[in-house]
Amino acid sequence: MKKYEVHQTIRENKIIAVIRGDSEEDAYLMAKLAIEGGIKIIEMDSYNSAIFTYH
């Protein structure tokens, strides 16, 4: 996604969920629930960077 597309998406949606989880399971569940609730933009953050490893 290009920078201008990101800006446009933020302007259109107006809400960014910021999710901080201590475990992969918590972060996944919170993101899933946000998406089910209609949130289209999610920022993921963690005190434990190991939860964001690719499987």
C-alpha positions in Angstrom: 0.0 0.0 0.0 1.4 3.4 -0.9 1.7 6.2 1.6 -1.2 8.2 0.1 -3.4 5.2 0.1 -2.7 4.7 3.8 -3.6 8.4 4.5 -6.8 8.0 2.5 -7.8 4.8 4.4 -7.2 6.6 7.7 -9.3 9.6 6.6 -12.1 7.3 5.5 -12.2 5.1 8.5 -11.3 7.6 11.3 -10.6 4.8 13.8 -7.3 3.0 14.4 -7.3 0.2 17.0 -4.1 0.0 19.0 -3.7 -3.5 20.3 -1.1 -4.4 22.9 -0.8 -8.0 24.0 1.5 -9.9 26.2 1.0 -13.1 24.3 0.4 -14.1 20.7 -3.0 -15.6 21.7 -4.2 -12.4 23.4 -3.1 -10.2 20.5 -4.7 -12.5 18.0 -8.0 -12.6 19.9 -8.1 -8.8 20.3 -7.3 -8.2 16.6 -10.0 -10.8 15.6 -12.6 -9.1 17.8 -11.7 -5.6 16.5 -12.1 -6.8 12.9 -15.4 -8.5 13.7 -16.5 -5.2 15.2 -15.8 -3.4 12.0 -12.3 -1.9 12.7 -10.3 -1.8 9.4 -7.0 -0.4 10.7 -5.1 -2.0 13.5 -1.7 -1.2 15.0 -0.1 -4.1 16.8 2.3 -3.5 19.6 3.8 -5.6 22.4 6.1 -5.5 25.3 7.2 -8.9 24.1 8.5 -8.6 20.5 8.7 -12.4 20.2 4.9 -12.7 19.7 5.2 -11.2 16.3 7.4 -13.9 14.8 6.2 -15.6 11.6 5.2 -19.2 11.7 
